[in-house]
């Protein structure tokens, strides 16, 4: 589904990503990306989704080299992105903004998205007046419209409590399995990542430190030293 090879991104003399390799093999997989601040996590998502041009390396999606393709091209081909800050319109109702995106993408199955993200009770509420945890679900719902094959999320748990983040991740895990989506999620709440993700990549100083199962990552001495500390 996704193959990243020797991917590097530089900002002037600063190398935010340094020859990162990563492969997401198939659908129905929730893959977590963790690491300290400045590790290159958001830059990785930007490069995969076309918001940042790599300095070197390639991004292949469903077997095709998409390294130079635009954000819009990737979205039309089924690659969706949600952001650390919600991209919702505060003054529109939940229904209005979901409908606008569905019309733009020609998706007549909006009801499925509303149901899977448990938004039926909030459709006529203005997005700026609903709880922040529900706003995060609306943000993910916007990315789900159009039935993407791949979903990339940047800290969907930002601003949520540990309990709310875990609840959201359980939603995501069920979603990717039921819909056959390949999902990559950047998140600081490692407990939610370890509890719900099928596999995990750790970035540190722009390099890939490790990729493995949650249990193996949690026990990896390099990861403990660089990021998890004694709490692991």
N, C-alpha and C positions, 0 to 999 in steps of 0.2 A: 504493500500500500504506500509506504513512504520510505525512501532511502536517502539519507544524507551522507555525503562522502567528502571528507577533508574540508569541511565548511569553515571558512574564516571570514570575520567581519572586523574591519579596522575603522576607528574614528581618529583620523590623523595618525599619531604615533602610538595610540592606544589600541591594542588588539583585544576586542571584546569577546570574540570567539576565535579559537586557535585550533584549526584542523580537527573539527569535531565530526565523528562518525556516529550514526544512529540509524537503526532500521526498525520500522513498525511493520510486522509481516502481514497481518490480516485484519479483518473486521471483527468487531465485538471485543476489542482490547482497550482497556483504560491504562495509559502509560503516564506515570508521574515523572516530573522533572523537579528536582530539589537542589539546593545549594545556598551558600552564603550570599548576602547582598553583593552585587557586582560580579557575580559568577558568570553572567552572560545568558541567563534564562530567558528574559524578555527579548533580548537580541536574537536568540535562537528562533523564537516564534515569529519575530518580524522578518527574519530571513526566509523562513519556510513559507510564510504567507505573502511574500513579495513586497512588504513594506520597507524592507531594507535590502539593498543589493549586496550580495556577498563580495568580498574582496577576491576570494578564490573558492574553489570547491563547487560541488553540484548538489542540486535537490531534484530527486526523481519522485514522481507521484504516479502511481498505477503504471509504472514502467516507463514513463515519459519524462524526459529532461525538461523541467519547468523553471530552471534557475533564472531565466530572463523574462518569464511571463509576468503579466501585470496582476495586481490584486483582483481586479474585476474578472479577468480571465480565470483565475483560480477559483473565485467564488462561483462562477457559472459552471465550472467543472466539478463542484461539490466539495470545495475546501472552505470551511467557515471558521471565523475567529471571534472570540469574545475577549474583552479587555479588563485590565485591573480596575479601572474606573468604569462604572456603568455607562453605557452609551444610550440610555433611554432618554426620552423627552419628558421632562417633569410635568409639563402642562397638558399633555395628552393623556387620555385614558389608556389603560392597558390594551383594551380592545382596539382603539384607534391605531396605535402604533404597530401592533401585531398585524392588523389588516393591511396597513400601508405597505409593510415589507412583503406580505404574502402576495399582494397585487403586483408589486414590482417584480417579484421573482416568479409569478405565475403559479403559485402553489395553492391549490384548492383544498388542501388537507390540513388547514389551520387548526381545526378542532382536535386533531391528534396531538399537536404540539401543546395546546392548552390543557388537554387532559394529562399528558405525561408529566408536565411541569406543575400540575395542581394549581392552575390559575383561574379556574371557573368563578370562584368567589370574588375575584378582584377585577373582573373585566371592565366594569363601569367606574372604577376608581381612577382618579388621576394618579399617575405614577409617582409624582412627588409627595403624595400623601400616604402611600403604603409603607409598611415596615421595610427596612433596608434588606433584610433577608429575602423578602418577596421580590424586591427590585432586582436582586441578583438572579433570581429565577427567571424574571422577565428578560433580563439580558441574555441568559443562556437560551431562552425560548426564541429570541430574535435570531440567534445564530443557527438554530435548528430549522428555521423555516427554509423551505427549498429542499428538504431531506438531504443534507450533506452526507458525503461518504466519510469525510474526515473533519473532526472538530478540534480546534486548538484553543485552549482557554488559559488566560493569564490571571492567576490568583483569583479564582471565583469565590474563594472564602475571605477575601480582603474585607475587613470591617465587621466580620461576623464573629460570634462567639465560637468556642471550640465545639460546642454541641450543635450549633447551627451549621458549621462547616461540615461536620460529620454527616449531618442529615442531608445536606446538599450533595455530598460525595456519594451517598447511598443512592440518591436520585440519579446521579450521573452514571454510576455503575450499572444500574438497572436499565438505563436508557441506551447505553452503548451496546449492551447485550441484546436487548429486545429489537433494536433497530439495525443491528449489524454495522455500527459506526466504529471507526478507528479514532480514538481520542487521545490527545496529548494535553496534559494539564500541568501547568507550573503552579506550585503552591508552597507556602511557608509552613503550613500546619502539617508537619511530618506524620503525626499520629493518624490524621485522616488519609494521607497518602498511603501509609503502610497498611491501614485497615481495608482500603477499597481498591487500590490499584493492582493490576496484574503484574506489572513490572515497573522498575524505577531506574532513572538515570540521575547521576549526581554530577553536577558541574562545579568546578572550582577554578577561579582565575581564568575563565574562558576555555578551559580544557575539560574534556570528559574524564572524570575520575573513575567512574564505574557504571555499569548497567547490569542489573540482575533482578531477581525476585525480591520482594520487600524483606523477606526474612534474611536473605544473603546480604542485602545492602545494610540492614540494621546491624549485622555482625561484622561487617567489613572494617578492619582496623584503619585503613586509609580514610574511610568515610567518617569514622568516629573521631579521628584526629583532626580532620579538616573542617568538620561541620557539626556532627551530632554531639560530640563531647561525651562526658560520663553519663548523661541522661539516657543514652541509647541502651 
